[in-house]
Amino acid sequence: MILFDKVTKKYPGTSRPALDAIDLTIERGEFVFLVGASGSGKSSCLRMMIKEDKPTTGQIHVLGQNLSTVSSRKVPYFRRRLGVVFQDFRLLPNKTVFDNVAFTLQVIGKSRGFIQEAVPDVLKMVGLGGKASRYPHELSGGEQQRVAIARAIVNKPALLLADEPTGNLDPATSAGIMALLESINASGTTVVVATHAADFVDQMKKRVVELSAGVIVRDERESGYGTTAATATARASSAKRAPSTTASPTTKIVTMSETPQVESQTDAFQRLRTFATDIPETTLDAVPPMPDPFAPDVDASITDTQDMSTLVYDMLDSGVVSRLPRDDDAAPVTERLRAQSQRRRTYADDDPADVGPVQ
């Protein structure tokens, strides 16, 4: 049915081949799971089986034909004998479920009567008997995948290829899809499924072919997903990085009876009061009175015996200048400013270069 003979596939710009001289034989009527990490070569195998891609070296035989001898013009005729289920469904959005499935038969030239009979039968088989008039956007993801399967098997192919058929589905729907694929295989169709669904691989106990870095590392019949090579490598690397538990000291578990007792808040406040009584009392210096900003101007003839508060007040920038004269005999504002400037020069320690008399 399928034969890979020393097949190598190397894509431009990559140093490692996607497939490295693999040999694989799949007999008629088998159900085979292709497993492995992303990039291990599963999708490359499927693409070369349908002649969507060709190997760099080696030979591939599918359905008794050497694909290297199939010309591009004959590829559509070759693909009529097999069915393909894609992960992204690839349904025609402007056609109903019936028309999506019928389209495959129309392409290969089947009669209208044959289509009207075959399509309802296959829709009933996949559980979509009452949804023939629906459009893809009106269906759930699981229902769309069933339409894709119905389209792939409506022409009764000898080989069915499925690339991650449950990748976008919930577990319950995935179980139904896997059961459907198993029933298709029971009818005589050879089924090859590339998947990461470990649970279903373990439950179904079919043949498992594991790829790792483009090489077949396991080929077992009635097997499960198991521990793939990528998972085993990751676990080994993790074990090497993990610190040894035997060499580390044993951690002592402290019980409540061994924990130090915390003193109560009453004891803490009591100690605080005792500490406060031990501090000697200190007497603060008296604070001199602040000058009155609304006091009248100080007379220009200030003496050394003048009150300290008046002296401090006079050492400020210019004191407070009344906006209006107190009486008719008061000196002009400019004269009072000049007098204050003279006092600042006498009593303040300012630099004369910075602070000078008002001219």
C-alpha positions as CSV (number, residue, x, y, z in Angstrom):
1,M,0.0,0.0,0.0
2,I,2.7,2.5,1.1
3,L,6.5,2.1,0.8
4,F,9.2,4.6,1.7
5,D,12.6,3.4,0.4
6,K,15.6,5.4,1.9
7,V,13.6,8.6,1.6
8,T,15.4,11.8,2.5
9,K,13.8,15.3,2.4
10,K,15.9,18.4,2.8
11,Y,14.3,21.9,2.5
12,P,16.4,24.8,1.2
13,G,18.0,26.9,3.9
14,T,18.0,24.2,6.6
15,S,21.0,22.3,7.9
16,R,19.1,19.3,9.1
17,P,16.9,17.2,6.8
18,A,13.2,16.9,7.5
19,L,13.4,13.2,6.8
20,D,16.7,11.3,6.9
21,A,16.8,8.1,4.8
22,I,13.7,6.5,6.3
23,D,12.3,3.1,5.4
24,L,8.6,2.5,6.0
25,T,6.0,-0.1,4.8
26,I,2.3,0.1,5.5
27,E,0.1,-2.8,4.4
28,R,-3.4,-2.7,3.1
29,G,-6.1,-2.3,5.7
30,E,-3.8,-1.1,8.5
31,F,-4.5,1.7,10.9
32,V,-1.2,3.6,11.6
33,F,-0.5,6.5,14.0
34,L,2.4,8.7,13.1
35,V,3.6,10.3,16.4
36,G,6.4,12.6,17.4
37,A,7.2,16.2,18.4
38,S,6.5,19.1,16.1
39,G,9.1,19.3,13.4
40,S,9.8,15.5,13.6
41,G,8.7,14.9,9.9
42,K,5.1,13.7,10.2
43,S,3.5,16.3,8.0
44,S,6.4,15.9,5.4
45,C,5.5,12.2,5.2
46,L,1.8,12.9,4.5
47,R,2.6,15.6,1.9
48,M,4.9,13.3,0.0
49,M,2.2,10.5,0.1
50,I,-0.2,12.7,-1.8
51,K,2.6,14.1,-4.0
52,E,2.2,17.6,-2.7
53,D,5.9,17.4,-2.2
54,K,8.6,15.2,-3.5
55,P,11.7,13.6,-1.7
56,T,15.2,14.9,-2.2
57,T,16.4,11.3,-2.6
58,G,14.7,7.9,-2.3
59,Q,11.6,6.3,-3.7
60,I,7.9,6.4,-2.5
61,H,5.3,3.9,-3.7
62,V,1.6,4.6,-2.9
63,L,-1.3,2.4,-4.0
64,G,1.1,0.5,-6.2
65,Q,2.5,3.5,-8.1
66,N,6.0,4.9,-8.0
67,L,5.3,8.6,-7.3
68,S,8.5,9.7,-9.0
69,T,7.0,8.5,-12.3
70,V,3.6,10.3,-11.8
71,S,3.6,13.4,-13.9
72,S,2.0,16.7,-12.7
73,R,-0.8,16.2,-15.2
74,K,-1.7,12.8,-13.7
75,V,-1.5,13.9,-10.0
76,P,-5.3,14.8,-9.9
77,Y,-6.2,11.3,-11.2
78,F,-3.9,9.7,-8.7
79,R,-5.4,11.6,-5.8
80,R,-8.9,10.3,-6.7
81,R,-8.0,7.0,-5.2
82,L,-7.2,8.5,-1.7
83,G,-8.8,10.8,0.8
84,V,-7.2,13.5,2.8
85,V,-8.5,15.2,6.0
86,F,-6.7,18.4,6.9
87,Q,-6.5,20.0,10.4
88,D,-8.0,23.3,9.1
89,F,-10.9,21.5,7.4
90,R,-10.6,23.5,4.1
91,L,-14.3,23.6,3.5
92,L,-15.9,25.8,0.8
93,P,-17.6,28.6,2.9
94,N,-20.2,29.5,0.2
95,K,-21.4,26.0,-0.3
96,T,-23.7,23.9,1.9
97,V,-22.7,20.7,3.7
98,F,-24.2,18.6,0.9
99,D,-22.5,20.6,-1.8
100,N,-19.1,20.5,-0.1
101,V,-19.3,16.7,0.0
102,A,-20.8,16.5,-3.5
103,F,-18.0,18.7,-4.9
104,T,-15.5,15.8,-4.7
105,L,-17.8,13.5,-6.8
106,Q,-18.5,16.3,-9.3
107,V,-14.7,16.8,-9.9
108,I,-14.2,13.2,-10.7
109,G,-17.2,13.2,-13.1
110,K,-19.8,11.2,-11.2
111,S,-23.4,11.4,-12.4
112,R,-26.0,13.5,-10.7
113,G,-28.0,10.4,-9.7
114,F,-24.9,8.8,-8.1
115,I,-24.2,12.0,-6.2
116,Q,-27.8,12.3,-4.9
117,E,-27.6,8.8,-3.5
118,A,-24.0,8.7,-2.2
119,V,-23.9,12.0,-0.3
120,P,-26.8,11.4,2.0
121,D,-25.4,8.0,2.9
122,V,-22.0,9.3,3.8
123,L,-23.5,12.2,5.8
124,K,-25.6,9.8,7.8
125,M,-22.5,7.7,8.3
126,V,-20.6,10.6,9.9
127,G,-23.6,11.7,12.0
128,L,-24.7,14.7,9.9
129,G,-27.8,13.3,8.3
130,G,-30.0,16.2,9.3
131,K,-27.5,19.1,8.4
132,A,-27.1,18.7,4.7
133,S,-28.5,22.2,4.0
134,R,-26.3,24.0,6.6
135,Y,-23.3,26.2,5.8
136,P,-19.9,25.6,7.4
137,H,-20.2,28.8,9.5
138,E,-23.4,27.3,11.0
139,L,-21.6,24.2,12.3
140,S,-19.4,23.5,15.3
141,G,-15.7,22.6,14.9
142,G,-16.4,18.9,15.4
143,E,-19.2,19.0,12.8
144,Q,-16.9,20.8,10.3
145,Q,-14.3,18.1,10.8
146,R,-17.0,15.4,10.1
147,V,-17.9,17.2,6.9
148,A,-14.2,17.1,5.9
149,I,-14.1,13.3,6.7
150,A,-17.3,12.8,4.7
151,R,-15.8,14.6,1.7
152,A,-12.6,12.5,2.0
153,I,-14.4,9.1,2.0
154,V,-17.4,9.7,-0.2
155,N,-15.6,8.3,-3.2
156,K,-14.6,5.2,-1.1
157,P,-10.9,5.7,-1.3
158,A,-8.4,2.8,-0.6
159,L,-6.3,5.1,1.6
160,L,-7.3,7.8,4.0
161,L,-4.7,10.3,5.4
162,A,-5.5,12.6,8.3
163,D,-3.2,15.3,9.6
164,E,-4.1,16.2,13.2
165,P,-7.8,15.5,12.8
166,T,-8.5,16.3,16.5
167,G,-6.0,19.2,16.9
168,N,-8.7,21.9,17.3
169,L,-11.4,19.9,19.0
170,D,-12.5,19.2,22.6
171,P,-11.9,15.7,24.1
172,A,-15.4,14.5,23.7
173,T,-15.6,15.6,20.1
174,S,-12.2,14.1,19.4
175,A,-13.3,10.8,20.8
176,G,-16.2,10.7,18.3
177,I,-13.8,11.6,15.4
178,M,-11.4,8.8,16.4
179,A,-14.3,6.3,16.6
180,L,-15.4,7.4,13.1
181,L,-11.9,6.9,11.7
182,E,-11.8,3.4,13.3
183,S,-15.1,2.4,11.7
184,I,-13.9,3.6,8.3
185,N,-10.8,1.4,8.8
186,A,-13.0,-1.5,9.7
187,S,-14.7,-1.2,6.3
188,G,-11.4,-1.9,4.6
189,T,-9.8,1.6,4.1
190,T,-6.2,2.0,5.1
191,V,-5.9,4.9,7.6
192,V,-2.8,6.9,8.5
193,V,-3.2,9.5,11.2
194,A,-0.5,12.0,12.2
195,T,-1.4,13.1,15.8
196,H,-0.4,14.3,19.2
197,A,-3.5,12.9,20.9
198,A,-1.7,10.6,23.3
199,D,-4.9,9.5,25.1
200,F,-6.6,8.1,22.0
201,V,-3.4,6.4,20.7
202,D,-3.1,4.7,24.1
203,Q,-6.8,3.6,24.1
204,M,-7.0,2.3,20.5
205,K,-3.8,0.2,20.5
206,K,-3.0,0.4,16.8
207,R,0.3,0.4,15.1
208,V,2.5,3.4,16.2
209,V,5.4,4.8,14.1
210,E,7.4,7.4,16.0
211,L,9.5,10.0,14.2
212,S,12.2,12.1,15.9
213,A,14.4,14.6,14.0
214,G,13.4,13.0,10.7
215,V,14.3,9.4,11.7
216,I,12.0,6.5,12.6
217,V,12.9,5.7,16.2
218,R,10.0,3.3,17.0
219,D,7.6,1.1,15.0
220,E,5.4,-1.1,17.2
221,R,2.1,-2.9,16.6
222,E,-0.8,-2.7,19.1
223,S,1.2,0.0,21.0
224,G,0.4,3.3,22.7
225,Y,1.8,6.8,22.5
226,G,4.2,6.0,25.3
227,T,7.2,8.2,26.1
228,T,8.3,9.8,22.8
229,A,12.0,10.4,22.1
230,A,11.5,14.2,22.6
231,T,9.8,13.7,25.9
232,A,12.5,11.3,27.1
233,T,15.3,13.8,26.1
234,A,13.5,16.6,27.9
235,R,13.2,14.5,31.0
236,A,16.9,13.5,30.9
237,S,17.9,17.1,30.5
238,S,15.7,18.2,33.3
239,A,17.2,15.5,35.6
240,K,20.7,16.7,34.8
241,R,19.8,20.3,35.7
242,A,17.9,19.4,38.9
243,P,20.0,19.5,42.1
244,S,20.7,16.2,43.9
245,T,18.4,15.7,46.8
246,T,20.7,13.1,48.5
247,A,23.6,15.5,49.1
248,S,21.5,18.4,50.4
249,P,21.0,18.7,54.2
250,T,17.8,17.5,55.7
251,T,15.4,20.3,56.5
252,K,14.2,20.3,60.1
253,I,10.5,20.7,60.7
254,V,9.8,22.9,63.6
255,T,6.6,22.2,65.6
256,M,4.5,24.7,67.4
257,S,5.8,23.6,70.8
258,E,9.4,24.4,69.7
259,T,8.7,27.8,68.3
260,P,9.7,30.8,70.4
261,Q,6.8,32.4,72.3
262,V,5.8,35.9,71.3
263,E,5.2,38.3,74.2
264,S,1.8,39.8,74.5
265,Q,0.9,43.3,73.7
266,T,0.4,44.1,77.4
267,D,4.0,43.1,78.2
268,A,5.2,45.2,75.3
269,F,3.4,48.3,76.4
270,Q,4.6,47.8,80.0
271,R,8.2,47.7,78.9
272,L,7.6,50.8,76.8
273,R,6.3,52.7,79.9
274,T,9.4,51.6,81.9
275,F,11.7,52.7,79.1
276,A,10.0,56.1,78.9
277,T,10.5,56.8,82.7
278,D,14.3,56.2,82.3
279,I,14.7,59.1,80.0
280,P,15.9,62.3,81.9
281,E,13.7,65.3,81.4
282,T,15.1,68.1,79.3
283,T,14.2,71.8,79.3
284,L,13.7,73.4,76.0
285,D,15.0,76.9,75.3
286,A,12.3,79.6,75.3
287,V,11.1,80.6,71.8
288,P,11.4,84.3,71.2
289,P,8.3,86.0,70.2
290,M,7.7,86.5,66.5
291,P,7.7,90.1,65.2
292,D,4.4,91.6,64.3
293,P,4.2,92.1,60.5
294,F,1.7,94.8,60.9
295,A,3.7,96.8,63.4
296,P,4.7,100.4,62.4
297,D,8.1,101.0,60.8
298,V,11.0,101.2,63.2
299,D,12.7,104.5,63.6
300,A,15.9,105.0,61.7
301,S,17.9,105.8,64.8
302,I,18.2,102.3,66.1
303,T,20.5,101.6,69.1
304,D,22.4,98.6,70.5
305,T,20.1,98.3,73.4
306,Q,17.1,97.8,71.1
307,D,14.9,94.7,71.7
308,M,16.2,91.5,70.0
309,S,12.9,90.9,68.3
310,T,13.0,94.3,66.6
311,L,16.6,93.7,65.5
312,V,15.8,90.3,64.0
313,Y,12.8,91.8,62.2
314,D,15.0,94.6,60.8
315,M,17.5,92.1,59.4
316,L,14.9,90.6,57.1
317,D,14.8,91.8,53.5
318,S,13.2,95.1,54.0
319,G,10.6,94.8,56.6
320,V,6.9,95.7,56.0
321,V,6.3,98.9,54.1
322,S,2.9,100.5,54.6
323,R,1.0,101.1,51.4
324,L,-0.4,104.4,52.8
325,P,1.3,107.0,55.0
326,R,0.3,106.9,58.6
327,D,-0.2,110.7,58.7
328,D,0.5,113.7,56.6
329,D,3.9,114.2,58.3
330,A,5.2,110.7,57.5
331,A,8.3,110.4,55.3
332,P,7.8,109.2,51.7
333,V,8.1,105.5,51.1
334,T,11.4,105.9,49.2
335,E,12.9,107.6,52.3
336,R,11.8,104.8,54.6
337,L,13.3,102.2,52.2
338,R,16.6,104.0,52.2
339,A,16.6,104.2,56.0
340,Q,15.9,100.5,56.2
341,S,18.8,99.7,53.8
342,Q,21.2,101.8,55.9
343,R,20.2,99.8,59.0
344,R,20.7,96.5,57.1
345,R,24.2,97.6,56.3
346,T,24.9,98.4,59.9
347,Y,23.6,95.3,61.7
348,A,23.5,92.5,59.1
349,D,26.4,90.4,58.0
350,D,25.5,90.6,54.3
351,D,28.1,91.3,51.8
352,P,27.9,94.9,50.6
353,A,28.5,93.7,47.1
354,D,25.2,91.8,47.3
355,V,23.1,94.0,49.4
356,G,23.5,97.8,49.1
357,P,21.6,100.8,49.8
358,V,18.6,101.7,47.8
359,Q,19.7,104.5,45.3
